[in-house]
Amino acid sequence: MTTQNDTNPQPTSTSDPAPSNTPLSTLEALLQTRHSVRQFHPTRPVPRPALEKALSLAQLAPSNSNIQNWRLYLTTGSALSNLTAALTAASSHGAPNIPPVPQKYNHFRQALGAKIYGEAFQIARGDAEARLAKVRQNYRFFDAPVGGVVCMEDFLEHHDSLSVGLWLQSFMLALEAQGLGSCAMVSIAGYEGVVKEVLGLPEDMRVICGLAVGYEDEGHPVNRIRTERLHWSECCVLMGDE
């Protein structure tokens, strides 16, 4: 990526590794190993104690005025099957109601799509039918044994979604620490009416995203994908005298 001074390009690495056996090294390992899992072991159940431990730890996440406004609906078994069937049917009748990625950032989306559908699934660029079939795996939660729906009440302000995001990252890291993979999916929110009807959610709930949870199928090519990240200096401006 071009910088203001091409003779001094920004480094692309993150930082020096943290000393081993420290809280920082533990956090660093979790952040580096966590990734979006897009194929799970469907018949390997998630232990309830592991879920409850992750949920308990995630409750420590910060929130605006401590309102703790995240709401999570977790489904397994027949409840999950009913949800995936309804979402799959809905996806065959129309695209999800999700705003497009702004043009400024669309190159990130295109690069990810090339990795998933081209590199992992070996789908030809012009094969729209095969690509759509893989996209619809979102609505099966990538065969995860646990499918979640992350919500918040619709009368809350836009900035309150920040609290939900802080909680979600905490929950996903707590799952990762116990050997469980996850994937947050905005696509699920594109069929909010379907989700609310199938799960019987309160009318004032706003669906923010879906969440797949389970044990990663480590041998699947799609799970070997890793996305490139910007150097922090492209996202953060340090102001001051030093």
C-alpha positions in Angstrom: 0.0 0.0 0.0 1.3 3.4 -0.9 2.3 5.7 1.9 2.9 9.5 2.0 6.6 8.7 1.8 7.3 5.8 -0.5 11.0 5.8 0.6 9.9 4.9 4.1 7.1 2.3 3.7 5.2 1.3 6.8 6.1 -2.1 8.2 3.6 -4.9 7.6 4.4 -7.0 10.7 2.5 -6.5 13.9 5.0 -6.2 16.7 7.7 -8.2 18.5 6.4 -11.3 20.2 5.5 -10.9 23.9 7.7 -12.8 26.4 6.4 -16.3 27.0 4.2 -17.3 29.9 2.9 -13.8 30.6 -0.7 -12.5 30.4 0.3 -10.6 27.2 1.7 -13.7 25.5 -1.6 -15.5 26.3 -3.7 -12.7 24.8 -1.4 -12.5 21.8 -1.7 -16.2 21.1 -5.5 -16.0 21.3 -5.7 -13.0 19.0 -3.3 -14.6 16.5 -5.0 -18.0 16.4 -8.6 -16.8 16.4 -10.1 -16.7 12.9 -13.4 -17.1 11.2 -14.1 -20.8 11.0 -16.2 -21.6 7.9 -16.5 -25.4 8.3 -17.2 -27.2 11.6 -17.5 -30.8 12.7 -21.3 -31.1 12.7 -21.6 -34.2 14.9 -19.1 -33.1 17.6 -21.1 -31.5 20.3 -20.1 -28.4 22.2 -19.9 -29.1 26.0 -22.3 -27.0 27.8 -19.8 -26.1 30.6 -17.5 -24.7 27.9 -20.3 -22.5 26.6 -21.3 -21.3 30.0 -17.7 -20.5 30.9 -17.3 -18.4 27.8 -20.6 -16.6 28.5 -19.6 -15.9 32.1 -16.2 -14.4 31.0 -17.8 -12.4 28.3 -20.1 -10.7 30.8 -16.9 -8.9 32.0 -16.9 -6.8 28.8 -17.3 -3.1 29.1 -20.5 -1.3 28.1 -21.9 2.2 28.1 -23.1 3.1 31.6 -22.8 -0.7 32.4 -26.1 -1.4 30.7 -24.9 -4.8 29.3 -27.2 -4.5 26.4 -26.1 -7.6 24.4 -28.6 -10.3 23.9 -27.7 -13.8 22.6 -30.0 -16.5 21.5 -28.3 -19.9 21.1 -29.8 -22.8 19.2 -28.9 -26.5 18.9 -30.7 -29.6 17.7 -34.1 -29.1 16.3 -34.2 -25.4 17.1 -31.1 -24.9 15.0 -32.4 -27.2 12.2 -35.6 -25.1 12.0 -33.7 -21.9 11.8 -31.3 -23.1 9.1 -34.1 -24.5 7.1 -36.0 -21.2 7.2 -32.9 -19.1 6.4 -32.0 -21.4 3.5 -35.5 -21.2 2.1 -35.5 -17.4 2.4 -32.2 -17.1 0.7 -33.6 -18.9 -2.3 -36.3 -16.3 -2.7 -34.2 -13.1 -2.4 -31.0 -11.6 -1.3 -30.4 -10.6 2.3 -31.3 -7.1 3.3 -27.8 -5.9 3.9 -26.3 -2.6 2.7 -23.4 -3.1 0.2 -19.8 -2.6 1.4 -18.8 1.0 0.5 -16.7 1.4 -2.6 -13.7 2.6 -0.5 -13.5 -0.7 1.3 -14.8 -3.1 -1.4 -11.3 -4.3 -2.3 -11.1 -6.0 1.1 -14.3 -7.9 0.4 -13.1 -8.8 -3.1 -9.8 -10.1 -1.8 -11.6 -12.2 0.8 -14.0 -13.6 -1.7 -11.1 -14.6 -4.0 -9.5 -16.5 -1.1 -12.7 -18.3 -0.1 -14.3 -19.1 -3.4 -11.3 -19.2 -5.6 -8.4 -20.5 -3.5 -10.3 -22.7 -1.0 -13.3 -24.0 -3.1 -11.7 -23.7 -6.5 -14.8 -22.1 -8.0 -14.3 -20.4 -11.4 -14.8 -16.7 -11.3 -17.8 -16.8 -13.6 -19.5 -19.8 -12.0 -22.2 -17.8 -10.2 -24.3 -20.9 -9.4 -21.5 -22.7 -7.6 -20.6 -19.6 -5.7 -24.1 -19.0 -4.6 -24.3 -22.6 -3.3 -21.3 -21.9 -1.1 -22.7 -18.5 0.1 -25.8 -20.3 1.3 -23.7 -22.3 3.7 -23.8 -19.2 5.8 -27.4 -20.0 6.5 -26.5 -23.5 7.8 -24.0 -21.8 10.2 -21.3 -23.7 8.3 -22.6 -27.0 9.8 -21.8 -25.8 13.4 -23.7 -27.7 16.1 -24.4 -24.4 17.8 -26.0 -21.4 16.0 -26.4 -18.1 17.8 -28.2 -14.8 17.0 -26.7 -11.7 18.5 -29.2 -8.9 19.2 -29.9 -5.7 21.0 -33.1 -3.8 21.7 -34.1 -1.5 18.8 -34.8 1.5 21.0 -31.1 1.8 22.0 -28.9 4.3 20.2 -26.4 3.4 17.4 -23.4 3.9 19.7 -24.8 1.2 22.0 -23.9 -1.4 19.4 -20.3 -0.8 20.4 -21.0 -2.5 23.7 -22.3 -5.5 21.8 -19.2 -5.7 19.7 -16.9 -5.5 22.8 -18.9 -8.4 24.3 -18.9 -10.4 21.1 -15.1 -10.2 20.8 -14.7 -11.3 24.5 -17.1 -14.2 24.0 -15.2 -15.4 20.8 -11.8 -15.2 22.5 -13.2 -17.1 25.5 -14.4 -19.8 23.1 -11.0 -19.8 21.4 -9.2 -20.3 24.7 -11.2 -23.5 25.2 -10.4 -24.9 21.7 -13.7 -23.8 20.2 -14.0 -22.0 16.9 -16.5 -19.4 15.9 -17.6 -17.2 13.0 -19.7 -14.0 13.2 -22.0 -13.6 10.2 -23.7 -10.4 9.2 -25.6 -12.3 6.5 -28.0 -13.8 9.1 -29.1 -10.2 10.0 -30.2 -9.8 6.4 -33.2 -12.0 7.1 -34.2 -10.4 10.4 -37.9 -11.1 10.0 -37.3 -14.8 9.4 -35.1 -15.1 12.4 -37.5 -13.3 14.7 -40.4 -15.4 13.6 -38.7 -18.8 13.8 -37.1 -18.1 17.2 -40.1 -16.1 18.6 -37.9 -13.1 19.5 -39.4 -10.0 21.0 -40.6 -7.4 18.5 -38.1 -4.8 19.9 -35.1 -7.0 19.2 -32.7 -5.9 16.4 -30.7 -8.7 14.9 -27.1 -7.7 14.6 -25.4 -10.9 13.4 -25.3 -14.6 13.5 -22.7 -16.6 15.3 -21.5 -20.2 14.6 -19.8 -22.1 17.4 -18.2 -25.5 17.4 -15.1 -27.5 16.8 -13.2 -26.5 13.6 -12.8 -29.0 10.8 -9.0 -28.3 10.6 -8.5 -30.3 7.5 -10.9 -28.3 5.4 -9.2 -25.9 2.9 -11.5 -23.0 3.8 -10.2 -23.0 7.4 -6.6 -22.5 6.2 -7.5 -19.0 4.9 -5.9 -16.1 6.7 -6.7 -12.5 5.8 -4.1 -9.8 5.5 -4.3 -7.0 8.1 -3.3 -3.4 7.8 -0.4 -2.1 9.9 -1.9 -0.4 13.0 -0.5 3.0 11.8 -2.9 3.0 8.9 -5.8 2.9 11.4 -4.6 4.9 14.3 -3.1 8.4 14.5 -0.9 9.2 17.5 -0.9 12.9 18.4 1.4 14.6 20.7 5.0 15.7 21.2 6.6 12.3 21.2 
